[in-house]
Amino acid sequence: MARWQFRPPVERYKDGYRINLDTDERELILRLMRELRGLLLGSSDNPTLVRLFPTAYHLPDDSELDAEYQRLMREEIVASRLAGIDLVVDAFEDKPPLTEGQIMAVVQAVNGIRLVMAAVLDVSEDHDPDDIDDDHPNAGDYHLYSFLSWLLEWSVRALADR
């Protein structure tokens, strides 16, 4: 009788990091990366991106100051996220041991997808996506959000395991 042993989805090895996802899960992540890229390159006023570009100033009547910050920083933030997506795509397509920089890119990109989904699903601290019934119209999206949260958690664990 063969013994089954749990392999975490992301783990540290002496030669770097490995992502232990099956082919379907890898393809899902790649598809989500392409979708995130499309959103980032699309309209800058897309409401689903609001959590990717948070307000810099939390003063009630300072929309001018925030608009100036967004004007100055948005392009740099988008460029950083796109570069991270490229690293993730390379890592998921090649399957070599990943560098710390690639794992950091996975963390940033997966979290970016989660932030977009959280905006669409209106996830908040008071709203636990794991409490959604399977018959909810958006149950699949909530399950995907939970899967990404799980992958993010294991990625952070692997980085902490130094």
N, C-alpha and C positions, 0 to 999 in steps of 0.2 A: 504494500500500500504506500503510495507516494505521499509525502508530507507536504502540505501547502504552507507556504510562508508568505506573510504580508510583505509586499515591497511598497514603500511609500512612493507617491507619485513624483516626488523630487527628493533626491538624496545626494549627500556629499560623498565623494570618493577621493582617494589620494591624488588622482589626476584631474580633478575638477568636480563637476556636478553632472548628474544624469537625471533625465526626465523619463519616468517609467509609465507612459500612457500608451494605450493601445492605438492602433491605426485610426479608428473612428474618432477617438478623442483628440488625437493630433490634428486630424483633418478639420474637426470642429474648431479648434483653436486657430488654425490657419485661416479658416473662413471668417472667424470673428476679427482676426487681425486685418484682413482685407476690408471688412465692413467698417472697422474703426478708421482705417486709412481714408476710406471714402468720405466718412463724416468729417474728419479733420480737414480734408481738402475741399469740402463743400462750403456751403453758406456759413458765414461766421455768426449769424444770428439764430442758428439752429438751437432750439430750446433743450434738446437732449444733451447738448454739450455744456450746459451751465455749470455742472459740477467739475468739469475738467478745467474751467477757467473761472475760479471763484473770485469773488470781489476782494480786492486788495485792501480796501478801506471799509470799515464797518460803521461809518458815520451815516446817520439817516439822510442827510441832505447833501451828500457829496458825490452825486452822480457824475459831475464833471471830472473830479479827481480820479474816480474809478475808470471813466472812459479814457482818460489820458494814460492811465496804467495799462489798460487793455491794448490801447494803440501801440504803446512802446514794447510790451512784453509778449503779446499774442503770437507774433511770428516766431519768436524764439522758443516759446512753449510748444508750438506746433512742430517746429523743426526737431526739437528734442524728442517728442513723442513719435514722430515718423522714423527717426533714427533708431529708436528703441524697437519699433515694430519690425524694422529691417533685421535687427539682431535676432529677434524672436523667430521670425520666419526662417532665417538661416539655420538657427539652432534646431527648430522642429523639422526642417526638411533634411538636414544632414545627419542628425542623431549622434554627433560625436560627444565626448565629454565636453560640457559647457564651461566657459570661464565664469569668474565671478561677475564680470561685466554683463555677460549674457543672462545670467540668472537675475541680476538687478533689472535688466531690460524686461525679462519675463514678469517680474513683480510690477514694474511700472505699467506695462501694457495690459496685463490681466486686471490690474486695479483700474486702469482707464476704462476698460470694457464694463467692469462692475459699476463704475460711477455713471456711465451712460445708462446702463440698465436700471440703476437705482433712480435716476431722474425719470425714466420712462414709467417704471413701476411705482414710483412715489414711495420708495423704501426710505424709512427713517429709523431713528433709534427706537421709536415706539412701535415699529412695525417689523416684526420678525418674519422674513420670507419663508422660514421653515415651518411656520404655522398655517400655511396656505393648504387648503384641501385639494386633492387631486382633481376634483370636479370644477374647480375655479377656472374661469375662461383663460386666465394667464398662468395656469399651473406650470406649463412647460417652461415659460420664461423665468418663473420663480425657481424652478429646479435648476435651470441653467445658472442663475445667479448664485445659488447655493454651491453648485459644482465649482464655479469660478472662485468663490470664497474659500472653498476647501483647497483648491490648487494654490491659491495665494498663501494660505496659512502654511502649507507644506513647503512652499518656496522660501518663506521667511524662516521657517524652522531649519531648513538646509543651510541657509546663510548664517544662522546663529550657531550652527554646529561646526565651529572652527577649532 
